[in-house]
């Protein structure tokens, strides 16, 4: 028999994943780690909004962060979430680079084109 706490945990996770912006962020992070400026460009949302969603994901221990100089990079911390995203959204595909994105990954990709 499944414990009630397991149902509560699952409900919290599904609630977390039910937010479109958080789902978009997690979809990006399953491709590769990303900095806030990259996520901001991909989502087309202000930095404060993206940071707020990242805070929620970090507090739920779904993402991790690491600092590299002035940039903070985020990545998936939970394999269960990665598997759920795979089931719901399909294969992750390659990391995306967005024209106009100031992040080092996109700038490096744009220079090699």
Buried (B, 14 or more C-beta within 10 A) or exposed (E): EEEEEEEEEEEEBEEBBEBEBBBBBBBBBBBBBBBBBBBBBBBEBEEEEBBEBBEBBBEBEBBBBEEEEEBBBBEBBBEEBBEBBEEEEEEBEEBBBBEEBEBBBBEEBEEEE
